[in-house]
C-alpha cells in the first residue's frame, strides 16, 4: 500500500516539476521573425506566459461589455502572427506550422479560439466602383 502511495506522490511531483517549461512556453520555437517581437503589444516573455489571460479578458470585455479594442484582439494577433507557408497558403490550425498550434500541440493544450474564430488573416477585397453601379 505504501508503495502505491509513494509511486503516486513521485508521479505527481514529476509531472509538476517537469511540466513548467511547456506551460510557460519556454524553449518553444516560434515561426515569426525576431523583428515582430518589437511590434507586439507586450514583451515576448509576458505574451508567452499570459496571452491566454489577455485573450480571455478581451473576449469578456467584447461580448459582455460591448467594448472593442485592438490591443489584445484575436484578430490583431492573427493578422500579425499567422504567416503563409512556402506555397502561399496559410497553415491549418491543426498543423504545427500554425503559430498558435505549434506551441499548443507541444504543450498538449487545447486551442479553443478557432472553434468560432478564423484561424488565418482575413483580407478585405476591394470592390470596383463599376461593379456597384450594375
NUMIKE-773057 format. One record per residue: x, y, z of N, C-alpha, C, O in turn. Coordinates in Angstrom, 3 decimals, padded with zeros to 6 digits. Layout:
% NUMIKE-773057
+----------+----------+----------+----------+----------+----------+----------+----------+----------+----------+----------+----------+
:      n.X :      n.Y :      n.Z :     ca.X :     ca.Y :     ca.Z :      c.X :      c.Y :      c.Z :      o.X :      o.Y :      o.Z :
+----------+----------+----------+----------+----------+----------+----------+----------+----------+----------+----------+----------+
:        X :        Y :        Z :        X :        Y :        Z :        X :        Y :        Z :        X :        Y :        Z :
...
+----------+----------+----------+----------+----------+----------+----------+----------+----------+----------+----------+----------+
This chain:
% NUMIKE-773057
+----------+----------+----------+----------+----------+----------+----------+----------+----------+----------+----------+----------+
:      n.X :      n.Y :      n.Z :     ca.X :     ca.Y :     ca.Z :      c.X :      c.Y :      c.Z :      o.X :      o.Y :      o.Z :
+----------+----------+----------+----------+----------+----------+----------+----------+----------+----------+----------+----------+
:  000.828 : -001.191 :  000.000 :  000.000 :  000.000 :  000.000 :  000.874 :  001.258 :  000.000 :  000.597 :  002.213 : -000.724 :
:  001.931 :  001.248 :  000.818 :  002.816 :  002.406 :  000.865 :  003.562 :  002.600 : -000.456 :  003.901 :  003.723 : -000.828 :
:  003.811 :  001.504 : -001.154 :  004.480 :  001.603 : -002.458 :  003.587 :  002.350 : -003.449 :  004.066 :  003.176 : -004.226 :
:  002.302 :  002.058 : -003.416 :  001.369 :  002.730 : -004.333 :  001.285 :  004.225 : -004.031 :  001.322 :  005.053 : -004.941 :
:  001.175 :  004.556 : -002.770 :  001.102 :  005.968 : -002.374 :  002.406 :  006.675 : -002.739 :  002.382 :  007.796 : -003.246 :
:  003.528 :  006.036 : -002.488 :  004.824 :  006.627 : -002.824 :  004.959 :  006.837 : -004.329 :  005.484 :  007.852 : -004.786 :
:  004.476 :  005.857 : -005.090 :  004.535 :  005.965 : -006.544 :  003.655 :  007.118 : -007.039 :  004.050 :  007.858 : -007.939 :
:  002.481 :  007.268 : -006.460 :  001.579 :  008.362 : -006.851 :  002.191 :  009.719 : -006.516 :  002.105 :  010.658 : -007.308 :
:  002.803 :  009.818 : -005.354 :  003.444 :  011.081 : -004.959 :  004.603 :  011.393 : -005.895 :  004.760 :  012.533 : -006.333 :
:  005.414 :  010.391 : -006.202 :  006.540 :  010.580 : -007.115 :  006.067 :  010.990 : -008.501 :  006.650 :  011.886 : -009.111 :
:  005.031 :  010.355 : -009.002 :  004.480 :  010.686 : -010.308 :  003.929 :  012.110 : -010.322 :  004.186 :  012.865 : -011.260 :
:  003.183 :  012.476 : -009.303 :  002.632 :  013.838 : -009.215 :  003.746 :  014.870 : -009.171 :  003.692 :  015.877 : -009.877 :
:  004.759 :  014.624 : -008.344 :  005.892 :  015.536 : -008.251 :  006.594 :  015.671 : -009.600 :  006.950 :  016.775 : -010.011 :
:  006.789 :  014.558 : -010.280 :  007.464 :  014.580 : -011.582 :  006.684 :  015.398 : -012.599 :  007.259 :  016.190 : -013.346 :
:  005.378 :  015.199 : -012.621 :  004.552 :  015.949 : -013.570 :  004.599 :  017.441 : -013.298 :  004.731 :  018.241 : -014.225 :
:  004.493 :  017.814 : -012.049 :  004.542 :  019.233 : -011.691 :  005.921 :  019.815 : -011.971 :  006.030 :  020.915 : -012.513 :
:  006.953 :  019.104 : -011.615 :  008.321 :  019.596 : -011.769 :  008.730 :  019.734 : -013.231 :  009.356 :  020.726 : -013.604 :
:  008.388 :  018.760 : -014.060 :  008.856 :  018.753 : -015.447 :  007.912 :  019.443 : -016.420 :  008.279 :  019.639 : -017.579 :
:  006.724 :  019.815 : -015.999 :  005.788 :  020.442 : -016.935 :  005.912 :  021.955 : -016.965 :  005.270 :  022.585 : -017.806 :
:  006.690 :  022.566 : -016.107 :  006.798 :  024.020 : -016.032 :  007.240 :  024.677 : -017.312 :  006.709 :  025.728 : -017.670 :
:  008.196 :  024.099 : -018.021 :  008.707 :  024.715 : -019.247 :  007.650 :  024.756 : -020.330 :  007.561 :  025.744 : -021.059 :
:  006.847 :  023.710 : -020.457 :  005.846 :  023.702 : -021.508 :  004.691 :  024.642 : -021.186 :  004.083 :  025.206 : -022.096 :
:  004.381 :  024.818 : -019.910 :  003.283 :  025.703 : -019.527 :  003.632 :  027.157 : -019.824 :  002.760 :  027.922 : -020.234 :
:  004.866 :  027.549 : -019.629 :  005.257 :  028.932 : -019.848 :  005.837 :  029.176 : -021.242 :  006.292 :  030.283 : -021.532 :
:  005.828 :  028.182 : -022.089 :  006.301 :  028.289 : -023.474 :  007.796 :  028.510 : -023.600 :  008.263 :  028.942 : -024.654 :
:  008.552 :  028.229 : -022.563 :  009.996 :  028.341 : -022.671 :  010.503 :  027.239 : -023.594 :  009.948 :  026.140 : -023.622 :
:  011.533 :  027.528 : -024.332 :  012.160 :  026.570 : -025.240 :  011.256 :  026.137 : -026.386 :  011.518 :  025.109 : -027.011 :
:  010.216 :  026.881 : -026.677 :  009.334 :  026.563 : -027.796 :  009.677 :  027.480 : -028.964 :  009.614 :  028.701 : -028.821 :
:  010.038 :  026.922 : -030.111 :  010.341 :  027.776 : -031.255 :  009.061 :  028.393 : -031.831 :  007.996 :  027.777 : -031.788 :
:  009.171 :  029.593 : -032.360 :  008.031 :  030.268 : -032.972 :  008.380 :  030.592 : -034.416 :  009.538 :  030.857 : -034.738 :
:  007.385 :  030.571 : -035.274 :  007.631 :  030.757 : -036.695 :  007.448 :  032.203 : -037.151 :  006.884 :  032.448 : -038.218 :
:  007.916 :  033.153 : -036.359 :  007.898 :  034.550 : -036.777 :  009.298 :  035.106 : -036.646 :  010.117 :  034.577 : -035.894 :
:  009.574 :  036.175 : -037.379 :  010.905 :  036.754 : -037.308 :  011.061 :  037.564 : -036.016 :  010.079 :  037.968 : -035.393 :
:  012.293 :  037.785 : -035.641 :  012.599 :  038.469 : -034.382 :  012.062 :  039.906 : -034.345 :  011.716 :  040.403 : -033.273 :
:  011.989 :  040.577 : -035.499 :  011.541 :  041.969 : -035.519 :  010.068 :  042.107 : -035.133 :  009.642 :  043.170 : -034.682 :
:  009.295 :  041.043 : -035.309 :  007.873 :  041.110 : -034.965 :  007.678 :  041.275 : -033.462 :  006.685 :  041.860 : -033.029 :
:  008.611 :  040.769 : -032.665 :  008.508 :  040.882 : -031.219 :  008.548 :  042.316 : -030.743 :  007.969 :  042.641 : -029.706 :
:  009.218 :  043.171 : -031.478 :  009.296 :  044.582 : -031.108 :  007.974 :  045.294 : -031.336 :  007.718 :  046.322 : -030.709 :
:  007.125 :  044.771 : -032.221 :  005.853 :  045.395 : -032.542 :  004.710 :  044.865 : -031.678 :  003.617 :  045.431 : -031.679 :
:  004.955 :  043.791 : -030.948 :  003.890 :  043.150 : -030.181 :  003.404 :  044.080 : -029.059 :  004.114 :  044.992 : -028.634 :
:  002.183 :  043.824 : -028.596 :  001.560 :  044.684 : -027.593 :  002.173 :  044.540 : -026.207 :  002.002 :  045.414 : -025.358 :
:  002.882 :  043.445 : -025.975 :  003.572 :  043.191 : -024.713 :  004.911 :  042.522 : -025.027 :  005.075 :  041.966 : -026.113 :
:  005.863 :  042.567 : -024.104 :  007.127 :  041.861 : -024.313 :  006.901 :  040.347 : -024.492 :  005.940 :  039.792 : -023.959 :
:  007.780 :  039.702 : -025.234 :  007.634 :  038.290 : -025.572 :  007.440 :  037.400 : -024.362 :  006.567 :  036.532 : -024.376 :
:  008.230 :  037.590 : -023.313 :  008.105 :  036.714 : -022.144 :  006.737 :  036.840 : -021.481 :  006.195 :  035.853 : -020.982 :
:  006.184 :  038.029 : -021.474 :  004.850 :  038.229 : -020.899 :  003.786 :  037.588 : -021.788 :  002.864 :  036.944 : -021.288 :
:  003.911 :  037.761 : -023.096 :  002.929 :  037.172 : -024.012 :  002.948 :  035.649 : -023.944 :  001.892 :  035.016 : -023.972 :
:  004.124 :  035.062 : -023.855 :  004.205 :  033.602 : -023.787 :  003.528 :  033.063 : -022.536 :  002.889 :  032.012 : -022.579 :
:  003.661 :  033.763 : -021.443 :  003.114 :  033.282 : -020.173 :  001.658 :  033.679 : -019.960 :  000.927 :  032.962 : -019.277 :
:  001.211 :  034.811 : -020.532 : -000.101 :  035.338 : -020.169 : -001.033 :  035.626 : -021.336 : -002.079 :  036.241 : -021.130 :
: -000.695 :  035.207 : -022.557 : -001.555 :  035.541 : -023.703 : -002.979 :  035.054 : -023.516 : -003.925 :  035.735 : -023.913 :
: -003.142 :  033.893 : -022.922 : -004.486 :  033.352 : -022.721 : -005.314 :  034.229 : -021.779 : -006.532 :  034.321 : -021.929 :
: -004.675 :  034.858 : -020.833 : -005.381 :  035.757 : -019.910 : -005.839 :  037.006 : -020.659 : -006.975 :  037.452 : -020.499 :
: -004.945 :  037.569 : -021.479 : -005.297 :  038.755 : -022.259 : -006.455 :  038.458 : -023.219 : -007.390 :  039.250 : -023.338 :
: -006.382 :  037.307 : -023.902 : -007.424 :  036.954 : -024.868 : -008.767 :  036.689 : -024.193 : -009.816 :  037.074 : -024.711 :
: -008.728 :  036.031 : -023.038 : -009.970 :  035.761 : -022.298 : -010.603 :  037.061 : -021.813 : -011.817 :  037.238 : -021.918 :
: -009.800 :  037.956 : -021.292 : -010.320 :  039.244 : -020.816 : -010.869 :  040.068 : -021.976 : -011.920 :  040.698 : -021.857 :
: -010.149 :  040.059 : -023.101 : -010.608 :  040.792 : -024.290 : -011.951 :  040.237 : -024.761 : -012.856 :  040.998 : -025.104 :
: -012.073 :  038.926 : -024.777 : -013.323 :  038.291 : -025.189 : -014.465 :  038.679 : -024.254 : -015.562 :  039.004 : -024.708 :
: -014.209 :  038.644 : -022.964 : -015.236 :  039.024 : -021.987 : -015.651 :  040.485 : -022.168 : -016.842 :  040.799 : -022.179 :
: -014.668 :  041.375 : -022.310 : -014.981 :  042.797 : -022.491 : -015.802 :  043.029 : -023.752 : -016.718 :  043.852 : -023.756 :
: -015.480 :  042.309 : -024.821 : -016.188 :  042.490 : -026.084 : -017.606 :  041.926 : -026.020 : -018.568 :  042.609 : -026.372 :
: -017.731 :  040.684 : -025.573 : -019.028 :  040.013 : -025.590 : -019.967 :  040.539 : -024.505 : -021.142 :  040.798 : -024.769 :
: -019.457 :  040.695 : -023.304 : -020.318 :  041.076 : -022.180 : -020.505 :  042.583 : -022.073 : -021.621 :  043.058 : -021.863 :
: -019.424 :  043.333 : -022.216 : -019.483 :  044.780 : -022.007 : -019.618 :  045.588 : -023.297 : -019.901 :  046.786 : -023.251 :
: -019.415 :  044.937 : -024.451 : -019.512 :  045.649 : -025.726 : -018.319 :  046.535 : -026.010 : -018.399 :  047.421 : -026.861 :
: -017.223 :  046.317 : -025.324 : -016.013 :  047.134 : -025.515 : -015.106 :  046.434 : -026.523 : -014.667 :  045.308 : -026.292 :
: -014.830 :  047.099 : -027.630 : -013.955 :  046.524 : -028.663 : -012.691 :  047.363 : -028.774 : -012.743 :  048.554 : -029.080 :
: -011.567 :  046.729 : -028.522 : -010.273 :  047.382 : -028.706 : -009.393 :  046.455 : -029.533 : -009.662 :  045.257 : -029.619 :
: -008.357 :  046.992 : -030.135 : -007.484 :  046.179 : -030.974 : -006.294 :  045.598 : -030.218 : -005.709 :  044.611 : -030.663 :
: -005.924 :  046.192 : -029.081 : -004.678 :  045.817 : -028.429 : -004.556 :  044.309 : -028.199 : -003.549 :  043.719 : -028.590 :
: -005.532 :  043.679 : -027.586 : -005.464 :  042.246 : -027.299 : -006.474 :  041.446 : -028.123 : -006.849 :  040.339 : -027.734 :
: -006.911 :  041.987 : -029.238 : -007.904 :  041.269 : -030.035 : -007.269 :  040.073 : -030.740 : -006.124 :  040.141 : -031.186 :
: -008.010 :  038.994 : -030.834 : -007.528 :  037.795 : -031.518 : -007.238 :  038.115 : -032.980 : -006.264 :  037.616 : -033.545 :
: -008.068 :  038.934 : -033.584 : -007.874 :  039.326 : -034.983 : -006.521 :  040.023 : -035.174 : -005.823 :  039.772 : -036.156 :
: -006.166 :  040.879 : -034.248 : -004.883 :  041.576 : -034.292 : -003.726 :  040.571 : -034.213 : -002.741 :  040.690 : -034.942 :
: -003.853 :  039.590 : -033.329 : -002.819 :  038.551 : -033.194 : -002.687 :  037.750 : -034.487 : -001.580 :  037.525 : -034.976 :
: -003.816 :  037.326 : -035.031 : -003.830 :  036.508 : -036.242 : -003.190 :  037.265 : -037.406 : -002.370 :  036.703 : -038.132 :
: -003.555 :  038.524 : -037.588 : -003.023 :  039.293 : -038.712 : -001.508 :  039.459 : -038.650 : -000.857 :  039.590 : -039.687 :
: -000.944 :  039.453 : -037.454 :  000.494 :  039.630 : -037.307 :  001.253 :  038.296 : -037.289 :  002.320 :  038.187 : -037.893 :
:  000.721 :  037.298 : -036.615 :  001.470 :  036.073 : -036.359 :  001.244 :  034.936 : -037.339 :  002.119 :  034.080 : -037.477 :
:  000.126 :  034.888 : -038.016 : -000.133 :  033.784 : -038.935 :  000.400 :  034.174 : -040.310 : -000.141 :  035.055 : -040.980 :
:  001.460 :  033.506 : -040.708 :  002.147 :  033.805 : -041.963 :  001.942 :  032.665 : -042.952 :  001.822 :  031.509 : -042.545 :
:  001.899 :  032.978 : -044.253 :  001.752 :  031.909 : -045.244 :  002.999 :  031.021 : -045.293 :  004.111 :  031.468 : -045.014 :
:  002.786 :  029.758 : -045.653 :  003.896 :  028.818 : -045.815 :  004.468 :  028.975 : -047.217 :  004.040 :  029.855 : -047.963 :
:  005.421 :  028.140 : -047.582 :  006.155 :  028.285 : -048.845 :  005.253 :  028.347 : -050.078 :  005.561 :  029.089 : -051.011 :
:  004.161 :  027.600 : -050.113 :  003.298 :  027.598 : -051.302 :  002.304 :  028.759 : -051.323 :  001.491 :  028.856 : -052.242 :
:  002.359 :  029.646 : -050.313 :  001.498 :  030.829 : -050.294 :  000.192 :  030.648 : -049.542 : -000.530 :  031.622 : -049.327 :
: -000.125 :  029.436 : -049.141 : -001.350 :  029.198 : -048.375 : -001.047 :  029.340 : -046.887 :  000.111 :  029.317 : -046.469 :
: -002.089 :  029.483 : -046.113 : -001.917 :  029.599 : -044.670 : -002.003 :  028.207 : -044.039 : -002.799 :  027.377 : -044.479 :
: -001.198 :  027.949 : -043.022 : -001.234 :  026.626 : -042.390 : -002.543 :  026.384 : -041.663 : -003.169 :  027.314 : -041.155 :
: -002.948 :  025.127 : -041.619 : -004.155 :  024.730 : -040.903 : -003.927 :  024.900 : -039.410 : -002.803 :  024.772 : -038.924 :
: -004.986 :  025.184 : -038.697 : -004.897 :  025.323 : -037.249 : -004.502 :  023.993 : -036.603 : -004.061 :  023.973 : -035.454 :
: -004.654 :  022.902 : -037.318 : -004.275 :  021.584 : -036.806 : -002.806 :  021.262 : -037.075 : -002.304 :  020.230 : -036.630 :
: -002.127 :  022.133 : -037.794 : -000.731 :  021.910 : -038.167 :  000.221 :  022.585 : -037.190 : -000.107 :  023.628 : -036.625 :
:  001.388 :  022.003 : -036.988 :  002.394 :  022.616 : -036.123 :  002.987 :  023.877 : -036.752 :  003.654 :  024.651 : -036.065 :
:  002.753 :  024.094 : -038.048 :  003.238 :  025.303 : -038.708 :  002.407 :  026.531 : -038.323 :  002.869 :  027.664 : -038.463 :
:  001.199 :  026.307 : -037.843 :  000.331 :  027.402 : -037.401 :  000.942 :  027.981 : -036.126 :  001.301 :  027.228 : -035.222 :
:  001.064 :  029.293 : -036.040 :  001.736 :  029.949 : -034.921 :  001.193 :  029.491 : -033.568 :  001.969 :  029.142 : -032.678 :
: -000.101 :  029.488 : -033.408 : -000.706 :  029.117 : -032.123 : -000.568 :  027.623 : -031.855 : -000.195 :  027.210 : -030.758 :
: -000.868 :  026.833 : -032.854 : -000.896 :  025.387 : -032.664 :  000.481 :  024.799 : -032.420 :  000.600 :  023.788 : -031.728 :
:  001.514 :  025.398 : -032.965 :  002.856 :  024.871 : -032.754 :  003.161 :  024.680 : -031.284 :  003.613 :  023.608 : -030.881 :
:  002.924 :  025.695 : -030.479 :  003.160 :  025.603 : -029.027 :  002.099 :  024.763 : -028.341 :  002.408 :  023.954 : -027.465 :
:  000.845 :  024.955 : -028.738 : -000.236 :  024.267 : -028.054 : -000.177 :  022.757 : -028.257 : -000.512 :  022.001 : -027.346 :
:  000.239 :  022.315 : -029.423 :  000.398 :  020.880 : -029.654 :  001.525 :  020.344 : -028.780 :  001.372 :  019.309 : -028.132 :
:  002.654 :  021.043 : -028.761 :  003.799 :  020.598 : -027.958 :  003.483 :  020.606 : -026.463 :  003.986 :  019.766 : -025.718 :
:  002.653 :  021.550 : -026.026 :  002.313 :  021.660 : -024.608 :  001.066 :  020.853 : -024.238 :  000.639 :  020.849 : -023.084 :
:  000.488 :  020.174 : -025.229 : -000.740 :  019.392 : -025.020 : -001.860 :  020.263 : -024.466 : -002.627 :  019.833 : -023.605 :
: -001.945 :  021.489 : -024.966 : -003.006 :  022.417 : -024.559 : -003.968 :  022.599 : -025.726 : -003.541 :  022.699 : -026.876 :
: -005.231 :  022.640 : -025.443 : -006.241 :  022.749 : -026.481 : -006.415 :  024.204 : -026.900 : -006.460 :  025.101 : -026.058 :
: -006.511 :  024.427 : -028.197 : -006.787 :  025.759 : -028.730 : -008.278 :  025.814 : -029.042 : -008.742 :  025.180 : -029.989 :
: -009.017 :  026.564 : -028.253 : -010.469 :  026.636 : -028.439 : -010.904 :  027.882 : -029.198 : -012.059 :  027.983 : -029.611 :
: -010.005 :  028.814 : -029.384 : -010.347 :  030.085 : -030.033 : -010.951 :  029.868 : -031.417 : -011.890 :  030.555 : -031.819 :
: -010.384 :  028.886 : -032.142 : -010.746 :  028.722 : -033.539 : -011.956 :  027.817 : -033.749 : -012.286 :  027.461 : -034.880 :
: -012.613 :  027.449 : -032.651 : -013.902 :  026.781 : -032.788 : -014.903 :  027.775 : -033.370 : -015.824 :  027.386 : -034.088 :
: -014.722 :  029.055 : -033.061 : -015.616 :  030.110 : -033.549 : -014.910 :  031.112 : -034.457 : -015.518 :  031.628 : -035.396 :
: -013.651 :  031.391 : -034.193 : -012.925 :  032.441 : -034.907 : -012.085 :  031.894 : -036.051 : -011.685 :  030.730 : -036.040 :
: -011.822 :  032.744 : -037.039 : -010.977 :  032.371 : -038.175 : -009.544 :  032.161 : -037.702 : -009.060 :  032.884 : -036.831 :
: -008.870 :  031.173 : -038.274 : -007.510 :  030.841 : -037.860 : -006.453 :  031.416 : -038.784 : -005.265 :  031.138 : -038.618 :
: -006.870 :  032.209 : -039.748 : -005.917 :  032.848 : -040.655 : -006.394 :  034.260 : -040.963 : -007.570 :  034.572 : -040.778 :
: -005.492 :  035.114 : -041.432 : -005.878 :  036.512 : -041.690 : -006.994 :  036.625 : -042.716 : -007.071 :  035.858 : -043.676 :
: -007.846 :  037.599 : -042.484 : -008.927 :  037.906 : -043.417 : -008.528 :  039.157 : -044.165 : -008.315 :  040.212 : -043.568 :
: -008.428 :  039.032 : -045.483 : -008.059 :  040.191 : -046.294 : -009.296 :  040.700 : -047.009 : -009.969 :  039.963 : -047.728 :
: -009.578 :  041.972 : -046.796 : -010.738 :  042.573 : -047.438 : -010.466 :  042.730 : -048.931 : -009.373 :  043.119 : -049.343 :
: -011.458 :  042.426 : -049.711 : -011.340 :  042.554 : -051.159 : -011.981 :  043.871 : -051.556 : -013.155 :  044.117 : -051.276 :
: -011.202 :  044.703 : -052.205 : -011.726 :  045.999 : -052.641 : -012.697 :  045.792 : -053.796 : -012.390 :  045.099 : -054.766 :
: -013.859 :  046.395 : -053.678 : -014.859 :  046.282 : -054.739 : -014.646 :  047.404 : -055.743 : -014.340 :  048.542 : -055.388 :
: -014.815 :  047.049 : -056.985 : -014.676 :  048.069 : -058.027 : -015.939 :  048.922 : -058.056 : -017.050 :  048.418 : -057.892 :
: -015.752 :  050.194 : -058.263 : -016.896 :  051.112 : -058.302 : -017.845 :  050.736 : -059.426 : -019.062 :  050.849 : -059.280 :
: -017.294 :  050.293 : -060.541 : -018.117 :  049.909 : -061.683 : -019.051 :  048.756 : -061.363 : -020.186 :  048.736 : -061.839 :
: -018.604 :  047.804 : -060.572 : -019.446 :  046.655 : -060.242 : -020.590 :  047.041 : -059.308 : -021.610 :  046.351 : -059.272 :
: -020.442 :  048.118 : -058.560 : -021.507 :  048.567 : -057.670 : -022.628 :  049.253 : -058.435 : -023.775 :  049.266 : -057.989 :
: -022.292 :  049.824 : -059.587 : -023.296 :  050.557 : -060.371 : -024.192 :  049.630 : -061.169 : -025.263 :  050.051 : -061.606 :
: -023.796 :  048.386 : -061.373 : -024.583 :  047.461 : -062.215 : -025.782 :  046.942 : -061.522 : -026.537 :  046.159 : -062.098 :
+----------+----------+----------+----------+----------+----------+----------+----------+----------+----------+----------+----------+
